[in-house]
Amino acid sequence: MLKIDVITLFPEMIASAASFGVLGQGLKESLLEVQAHTPREFASDKHRTADDRPFGGGDGMIMLAETLEKTILKVKHKNSKVIYLSPQGPVLTDEKARALAKEEHLVFVCGRYGGIDQRILNTYIDEELSIGDYVLSGGELGALVAIDSLSRFIPGVLGHGESADKDSFSEGLLEHPNFTRPREYLDQSVPEVLLGGNHAVIAEWKRKVSALVTLKKRPDLFLSYLEKENEAYKNLKKKKKGKPLDELFKFWQALSDKDKKVLGLSELSFWEDFHG
C-alpha cells in the first residue's frame, strides 16, 4: 500500500479534500493512506510560529527551517521520496503520476507565503514538482492534484482496472468525446457506430477520433504521437495501409457531416500544419 504524508500549515485542507470521490473511496478501502502533518507541532512559542521574514528583505514570509526539518524527519524513512510542490519544478504529467504511484512512500512538502528555506531544499528535498506555470498561494492544491492523479494508477482505486488506461494522455492522445442517453439531444445525434455491438470496431473508431481531437486541441501532443506512429509504420515489413496521417485524413473525410458536428470535428484548423 502506498503511504503518503503531506506536510502543510493547513492539514484540515488536505484531510477534507482527500475524503471525496474515487480518492476518498480508495482511502476507505485502504488502497492507499494519506496523512497530513503541520510544522506548528514543533513550534516552541505560544503562537506556534512556523515562518519568519526573509533575510535581505522581500515579499512574503519564509517557512522556518527548524520546524519544517523536524516534521520531515518525523515521517521520512529510507524508502521515502520527498517532493516539494513548486512552480520551479518539472510539470506533473500522466507518465510522472504513473511513476509516483509505484513508490512505497511519498512525502509532499507544501510551501506557503514566500516558500521554504533553501537549506531544507538542499538537504531533504529529492525533487520539486509543479502542476503548471503559474503561482498559487500554497502547495496544498498542487499536492492534492498530484495525489488524485497518481491514485488513479493504484489497482482498485478506480474500480475498473482499465479505466486509467483509457483516459486522456494514456497513449499520448486526448480522450474521445463521450455520450449517454438520450440518443437525440440539442438537434445532435450520437454517432451510429457507438450504438452497434462490434466492440473491436468501436475501439478502433474511438482511437482514431482521439487522434483527431488531439490534432485539433493539442497539435503539440499530436506531433509526438504522429512521430511514434510513423516510426512503427516504417518498421512494418508489409504495409497494407497508407501512411498514418493519410489514413487518419481518410477517416476524417469518411465521417458524415452530422458526426463531425457532434464530435466537434467539423473543422481541423491545424490540419495543414501536418498534412501540407
GUNU-827471 format. One record per residue (C-alpha): z, y, x; residue number from 0; chain. Coordinates in steps of 0.05 Angstrom, whole numbers, plus 5000, padded with zeros to 4 digits. Layout:
% residues N
<Z=Z	Y=Y	X=X	resi=NUM	chain=A>
...
This chain:
% residues 276
<Z=5000	Y=5000	X=5000	resi=0	chain=A>
<Z=4981	Y=5069	X=5025	resi=1	chain=A>
<Z=5041	Y=5115	X=5032	resi=2	chain=A>
<Z=5031	Y=5190	X=5030	resi=3	chain=A>
<Z=5082	Y=5243	X=5048	resi=4	chain=A>
<Z=5068	Y=5316	X=5033	resi=5	chain=A>
<Z=5107	Y=5370	X=5070	resi=6	chain=A>
<Z=5109	Y=5432	X=5027	resi=7	chain=A>
<Z=5153	Y=5491	X=5007	resi=8	chain=A>
<Z=5137	Y=5473	X=4934	resi=9	chain=A>
<Z=5150	Y=5398	X=4926	resi=10	chain=A>
<Z=5151	Y=5404	X=4850	resi=11	chain=A>
<Z=5078	Y=5426	X=4852	resi=12	chain=A>
<Z=5057	Y=5360	X=4885	resi=13	chain=A>
<Z=5101	Y=5316	X=4842	resi=14	chain=A>
<Z=5077	Y=5347	X=4777	resi=15	chain=A>
<Z=5002	Y=5347	X=4793	resi=16	chain=A>
<Z=5003	Y=5276	X=4821	resi=17	chain=A>
<Z=5031	Y=5248	X=4756	resi=18	chain=A>
<Z=4966	Y=5258	X=4716	resi=19	chain=A>
<Z=4902	Y=5219	X=4708	resi=20	chain=A>
<Z=4879	Y=5160	X=4750	resi=21	chain=A>
<Z=4923	Y=5182	X=4808	resi=22	chain=A>
<Z=4985	Y=5182	X=4763	resi=23	chain=A>
<Z=4965	Y=5113	X=4738	resi=24	chain=A>
<Z=4958	Y=5088	X=4809	resi=25	chain=A>
<Z=5028	Y=5113	X=4825	resi=26	chain=A>
<Z=5057	Y=5079	X=4764	resi=27	chain=A>
<Z=5025	Y=5013	X=4784	resi=28	chain=A>
<Z=5050	Y=5021	X=4856	resi=29	chain=A>
<Z=4979	Y=5020	X=4885	resi=30	chain=A>
<Z=4999	Y=5079	X=4928	resi=31	chain=A>
<Z=5060	Y=5123	X=4938	resi=32	chain=A>
<Z=5064	Y=5199	X=4942	resi=33	chain=A>
<Z=5128	Y=5236	X=4961	resi=34	chain=A>
<Z=5139	Y=5310	X=4974	resi=35	chain=A>
<Z=5188	Y=5339	X=5024	resi=36	chain=A>
<Z=5208	Y=5411	X=5038	resi=37	chain=A>
<Z=5226	Y=5442	X=5105	resi=38	chain=A>
<Z=5280	Y=5481	X=5068	resi=39	chain=A>
<Z=5321	Y=5418	X=5071	resi=40	chain=A>
<Z=5333	Y=5432	X=5145	resi=41	chain=A>
<Z=5345	Y=5507	X=5139	resi=42	chain=A>
<Z=5413	Y=5527	X=5167	resi=43	chain=A>
<Z=5424	Y=5592	X=5129	resi=44	chain=A>
<Z=5446	Y=5602	X=5057	resi=45	chain=A>
<Z=5377	Y=5627	X=5036	resi=46	chain=A>
<Z=5344	Y=5563	X=5062	resi=47	chain=A>
<Z=5295	Y=5605	X=5103	resi=48	chain=A>
<Z=5233	Y=5568	X=5125	resi=49	chain=A>
<Z=5189	Y=5625	X=5150	resi=50	chain=A>
<Z=5192	Y=5688	X=5193	resi=51	chain=A>
<Z=5150	Y=5747	X=5217	resi=52	chain=A>
<Z=5096	Y=5731	X=5268	resi=53	chain=A>
<Z=5104	Y=5755	X=5340	resi=54	chain=A>
<Z=5056	Y=5812	X=5354	resi=55	chain=A>
<Z=5053	Y=5832	X=5282	resi=56	chain=A>
<Z=5002	Y=5814	X=5230	resi=57	chain=A>
<Z=4996	Y=5797	X=5156	resi=58	chain=A>
<Z=5038	Y=5744	X=5124	resi=59	chain=A>
<Z=5098	Y=5703	X=5146	resi=60	chain=A>
<Z=5094	Y=5641	X=5190	resi=61	chain=A>
<Z=5129	Y=5576	X=5173	resi=62	chain=A>
<Z=5185	Y=5563	X=5223	resi=63	chain=A>
<Z=5172	Y=5512	X=5277	resi=64	chain=A>
<Z=5241	Y=5481	X=5277	resi=65	chain=A>
<Z=5249	Y=5465	X=5203	resi=66	chain=A>
<Z=5177	Y=5441	X=5200	resi=67	chain=A>
<Z=5186	Y=5396	X=5261	resi=68	chain=A>
<Z=5248	Y=5364	X=5232	resi=69	chain=A>
<Z=5212	Y=5350	X=5167	resi=70	chain=A>
<Z=5153	Y=5318	X=5203	resi=71	chain=A>
<Z=5200	Y=5275	X=5245	resi=72	chain=A>
<Z=5236	Y=5253	X=5182	resi=73	chain=A>
<Z=5173	Y=5219	X=5153	resi=74	chain=A>
<Z=5129	Y=5205	X=5213	resi=75	chain=A>
<Z=5125	Y=5138	X=5248	resi=76	chain=A>
<Z=5078	Y=5106	X=5300	resi=77	chain=A>
<Z=5024	Y=5089	X=5249	resi=78	chain=A>
<Z=5024	Y=5157	X=5214	resi=79	chain=A>
<Z=4964	Y=5204	X=5213	resi=80	chain=A>
<Z=4989	Y=5276	X=5207	resi=81	chain=A>
<Z=4939	Y=5323	X=5175	resi=82	chain=A>
<Z=4945	Y=5398	X=5168	resi=83	chain=A>
<Z=4907	Y=5429	X=5109	resi=84	chain=A>
<Z=4870	Y=5487	X=5138	resi=85	chain=A>
<Z=4804	Y=5526	X=5127	resi=86	chain=A>
<Z=4793	Y=5517	X=5202	resi=87	chain=A>
<Z=4786	Y=5441	X=5196	resi=88	chain=A>
<Z=4725	Y=5399	X=5181	resi=89	chain=A>
<Z=4708	Y=5398	X=5107	resi=90	chain=A>
<Z=4730	Y=5338	X=5066	resi=91	chain=A>
<Z=4672	Y=5291	X=5049	resi=92	chain=A>
<Z=4664	Y=5227	X=5010	resi=93	chain=A>
<Z=4659	Y=5189	X=5075	resi=94	chain=A>
<Z=4723	Y=5221	X=5101	resi=95	chain=A>
<Z=4760	Y=5205	X=5037	resi=96	chain=A>
<Z=4739	Y=5132	X=5044	resi=97	chain=A>
<Z=4766	Y=5131	X=5115	resi=98	chain=A>
<Z=4832	Y=5162	X=5096	resi=99	chain=A>
<Z=4842	Y=5111	X=5041	resi=100	chain=A>
<Z=4844	Y=5057	X=5094	resi=101	chain=A>
<Z=4902	Y=5088	X=5132	resi=102	chain=A>
<Z=4972	Y=5059	X=5129	resi=103	chain=A>
<Z=5010	Y=5125	X=5125	resi=104	chain=A>
<Z=4986	Y=5197	X=5115	resi=105	chain=A>
<Z=5027	Y=5259	X=5125	resi=106	chain=A>
<Z=4997	Y=5322	X=5095	resi=107	chain=A>
<Z=5026	Y=5387	X=5121	resi=108	chain=A>
<Z=5016	Y=5446	X=5074	resi=109	chain=A>
<Z=5019	Y=5515	X=5104	resi=110	chain=A>
<Z=5039	Y=5576	X=5065	resi=111	chain=A>
<Z=5034	Y=5651	X=5075	resi=112	chain=A>
<Z=5004	Y=5662	X=5144	resi=113	chain=A>
<Z=5004	Y=5589	X=5164	resi=114	chain=A>
<Z=5047	Y=5548	X=5212	resi=115	chain=A>
<Z=5070	Y=5558	X=5284	resi=116	chain=A>
<Z=5014	Y=5538	X=5332	resi=117	chain=A>
<Z=5063	Y=5497	X=5373	resi=118	chain=A>
<Z=5071	Y=5449	X=5315	resi=119	chain=A>
<Z=4996	Y=5443	X=5312	resi=120	chain=A>
<Z=4993	Y=5428	X=5386	resi=121	chain=A>
<Z=5048	Y=5376	X=5385	resi=122	chain=A>
<Z=5047	Y=5340	X=5318	resi=123	chain=A>
<Z=4981	Y=5350	X=5281	resi=124	chain=A>
<Z=4929	Y=5295	X=5290	resi=125	chain=A>
<Z=4874	Y=5333	X=5254	resi=126	chain=A>
<Z=4860	Y=5391	X=5209	resi=127	chain=A>
<Z=4825	Y=5384	X=5142	resi=128	chain=A>
<Z=4791	Y=5435	X=5097	resi=129	chain=A>
<Z=4767	Y=5429	X=5025	resi=130	chain=A>
<Z=4718	Y=5487	X=5032	resi=131	chain=A>
<Z=4700	Y=5552	X=5067	resi=132	chain=A>
<Z=4750	Y=5596	X=5030	resi=133	chain=A>
<Z=4823	Y=5613	X=5035	resi=134	chain=A>
<Z=4878	Y=5590	X=4988	resi=135	chain=A>
<Z=4950	Y=5616	X=4985	resi=136	chain=A>
<Z=4974	Y=5549	X=5010	resi=137	chain=A>
<Z=4954	Y=5478	X=5029	resi=138	chain=A>
<Z=4982	Y=5444	X=4967	resi=139	chain=A>
<Z=4918	Y=5447	X=4926	resi=140	chain=A>
<Z=4879	Y=5421	X=4986	resi=141	chain=A>
<Z=4928	Y=5364	X=4995	resi=142	chain=A>
<Z=4922	Y=5345	X=4922	resi=143	chain=A>
<Z=4846	Y=5347	X=4925	resi=144	chain=A>
<Z=4847	Y=5301	X=4986	resi=145	chain=A>
<Z=4897	Y=5254	X=4955	resi=146	chain=A>
<Z=4859	Y=5250	X=4889	resi=147	chain=A>
<Z=4793	Y=5238	X=4925	resi=148	chain=A>
<Z=4819	Y=5184	X=4972	resi=149	chain=A>
<Z=4858	Y=5149	X=4918	resi=150	chain=A>
<Z=4793	Y=5131	X=4883	resi=151	chain=A>
<Z=4777	Y=5084	X=4940	resi=152	chain=A>
<Z=4842	Y=5046	X=4935	resi=153	chain=A>
<Z=4829	Y=4980	X=4899	resi=154	chain=A>
<Z=4854	Y=4981	X=4828	resi=155	chain=A>
<Z=4865	Y=5056	X=4820	resi=156	chain=A>
<Z=4801	Y=5067	X=4780	resi=157	chain=A>
<Z=4808	Y=5003	X=4741	resi=158	chain=A>
<Z=4735	Y=4984	X=4750	resi=159	chain=A>
<Z=4723	Y=4961	X=4821	resi=160	chain=A>
<Z=4653	Y=4991	X=4827	resi=161	chain=A>
<Z=4667	Y=5059	X=4796	resi=162	chain=A>
<Z=4677	Y=5096	X=4861	resi=163	chain=A>
<Z=4613	Y=5067	X=4890	resi=164	chain=A>
<Z=4573	Y=5096	X=4832	resi=165	chain=A>
<Z=4600	Y=5167	X=4835	resi=166	chain=A>
<Z=4563	Y=5226	X=4867	resi=167	chain=A>
<Z=4555	Y=5221	X=4943	resi=168	chain=A>
<Z=4566	Y=5146	X=4944	resi=169	chain=A>
<Z=4495	Y=5135	X=4970	resi=170	chain=A>
<Z=4484	Y=5206	X=4995	resi=171	chain=A>
<Z=4459	Y=5225	X=4925	resi=172	chain=A>
<Z=4487	Y=5264	X=4867	resi=173	chain=A>
<Z=4503	Y=5224	X=4804	resi=174	chain=A>
<Z=4451	Y=5217	X=4750	resi=175	chain=A>
<Z=4462	Y=5250	X=4681	resi=176	chain=A>
<Z=4504	Y=5210	X=4632	resi=177	chain=A>
<Z=4501	Y=5207	X=4556	resi=178	chain=A>
<Z=4542	Y=5179	X=4498	resi=179	chain=A>
<Z=4538	Y=5179	X=4422	resi=180	chain=A>
<Z=4501	Y=5205	X=4383	resi=181	chain=A>
<Z=4431	Y=5187	X=4407	resi=182	chain=A>
<Z=4404	Y=5253	X=4380	resi=183	chain=A>
<Z=4442	Y=5318	X=4391	resi=184	chain=A>
<Z=4422	Y=5392	X=4401	resi=185	chain=A>
<Z=4349	Y=5372	X=4390	resi=186	chain=A>
<Z=4353	Y=5326	X=4451	resi=187	chain=A>
<Z=4346	Y=5251	X=4454	resi=188	chain=A>
<Z=4378	Y=5201	X=4501	resi=189	chain=A>
<Z=4323	Y=5172	X=4546	resi=190	chain=A>
<Z=4296	Y=5108	X=4514	resi=191	chain=A>
<Z=4305	Y=5066	X=4578	resi=192	chain=A>
<Z=4381	Y=5073	X=4572	resi=193	chain=A>
<Z=4380	Y=5041	X=4503	resi=194	chain=A>
<Z=4348	Y=4977	X=4528	resi=195	chain=A>
<Z=4385	Y=4916	X=4555	resi=196	chain=A>
<Z=4349	Y=4908	X=4621	resi=197	chain=A>
<Z=4405	Y=4926	X=4670	resi=198	chain=A>
<Z=4362	Y=4919	X=4732	resi=199	chain=A>
<Z=4310	Y=4968	X=4704	resi=200	chain=A>
<Z=4365	Y=5016	X=4683	resi=201	chain=A>
<Z=4398	Y=5014	X=4752	resi=202	chain=A>
<Z=4333	Y=5029	X=4787	resi=203	chain=A>
<Z=4316	Y=5084	X=4738	resi=204	chain=A>
<Z=4385	Y=5116	X=4748	resi=205	chain=A>
<Z=4377	Y=5113	X=4824	resi=206	chain=A>
<Z=4310	Y=5150	X=4821	resi=207	chain=A>
<Z=4338	Y=5201	X=4772	resi=208	chain=A>
<Z=4397	Y=5212	X=4820	resi=209	chain=A>
<Z=4347	Y=5225	X=4876	resi=210	chain=A>
<Z=4311	Y=5277	X=4833	resi=211	chain=A>
<Z=4376	Y=5310	X=4812	resi=212	chain=A>
<Z=4395	Y=5315	X=4886	resi=213	chain=A>
<Z=4327	Y=5343	X=4903	resi=214	chain=A>
<Z=4337	Y=5398	X=4851	resi=215	chain=A>
<Z=4410	Y=5415	X=4863	resi=216	chain=A>
<Z=4424	Y=5397	X=4935	resi=217	chain=A>
<Z=4360	Y=5395	X=4976	resi=218	chain=A>
<Z=4402	Y=5391	X=5039	resi=219	chain=A>
<Z=4431	Y=5325	X=5016	resi=220	chain=A>
<Z=4363	Y=5301	X=4993	resi=221	chain=A>
<Z=4333	Y=5313	X=5061	resi=222	chain=A>
<Z=4385	Y=5268	X=5094	resi=223	chain=A>
<Z=4373	Y=5215	X=5040	resi=224	chain=A>
<Z=4297	Y=5220	X=5050	resi=225	chain=A>
<Z=4303	Y=5211	X=5125	resi=226	chain=A>
<Z=4340	Y=5145	X=5114	resi=227	chain=A>
<Z=4290	Y=5122	X=5062	resi=228	chain=A>
<Z=4232	Y=5138	X=5107	resi=229	chain=A>
<Z=4263	Y=5100	X=5165	resi=230	chain=A>
<Z=4274	Y=5039	X=5121	resi=231	chain=A>
<Z=4202	Y=5045	X=5097	resi=232	chain=A>
<Z=4176	Y=5046	X=5169	resi=233	chain=A>
<Z=4214	Y=4982	X=5185	resi=234	chain=A>
<Z=4182	Y=4944	X=5127	resi=235	chain=A>
<Z=4132	Y=4891	X=5151	resi=236	chain=A>
<Z=4096	Y=4891	X=5084	resi=237	chain=A>
<Z=4091	Y=4958	X=5049	resi=238	chain=A>
<Z=4078	Y=4940	X=4977	resi=239	chain=A>
<Z=4091	Y=5011	X=4953	resi=240	chain=A>
<Z=4075	Y=5081	X=4978	resi=241	chain=A>
<Z=4120	Y=5126	X=5018	resi=242	chain=A>
<Z=4188	Y=5140	X=4986	resi=243	chain=A>
<Z=4172	Y=5213	X=4970	resi=244	chain=A>
<Z=4105	Y=5195	X=4939	resi=245	chain=A>
<Z=4137	Y=5141	X=4897	resi=246	chain=A>
<Z=4190	Y=5189	X=4873	resi=247	chain=A>
<Z=4138	Y=5240	X=4855	resi=248	chain=A>
<Z=4100	Y=5188	X=4814	resi=249	chain=A>
<Z=4165	Y=5170	X=4778	resi=250	chain=A>
<Z=4177	Y=5243	X=4760	resi=251	chain=A>
<Z=4106	Y=5252	X=4736	resi=252	chain=A>
<Z=4113	Y=5190	X=4692	resi=253	chain=A>
<Z=4174	Y=5217	X=4657	resi=254	chain=A>
<Z=4160	Y=5244	X=4588	resi=255	chain=A>
<Z=4169	Y=5319	X=4576	resi=256	chain=A>
<Z=4228	Y=5305	X=4530	resi=257	chain=A>
<Z=4262	Y=5261	X=4582	resi=258	chain=A>
<Z=4251	Y=5314	X=4636	resi=259	chain=A>
<Z=4283	Y=5365	X=4590	resi=260	chain=A>
<Z=4344	Y=5324	X=4572	resi=261	chain=A>
<Z=4354	Y=5305	X=4645	resi=262	chain=A>
<Z=4347	Y=5378	X=4668	resi=263	chain=A>
<Z=4286	Y=5359	X=4710	resi=264	chain=A>
<Z=4231	Y=5398	X=4675	resi=265	chain=A>
<Z=4220	Y=5438	X=4739	resi=266	chain=A>
<Z=4234	Y=5419	X=4811	resi=267	chain=A>
<Z=4233	Y=5485	X=4847	resi=268	chain=A>
<Z=4247	Y=5454	X=4914	resi=269	chain=A>
<Z=4193	Y=5401	X=4909	resi=270	chain=A>
<Z=4142	Y=5439	X=4951	resi=271	chain=A>
<Z=4192	Y=5442	X=5009	resi=272	chain=A>
<Z=4187	Y=5367	X=5016	resi=273	chain=A>
<Z=4120	Y=5348	X=4986	resi=274	chain=A>
<Z=4079	Y=5405	X=5012	resi=275	chain=A>
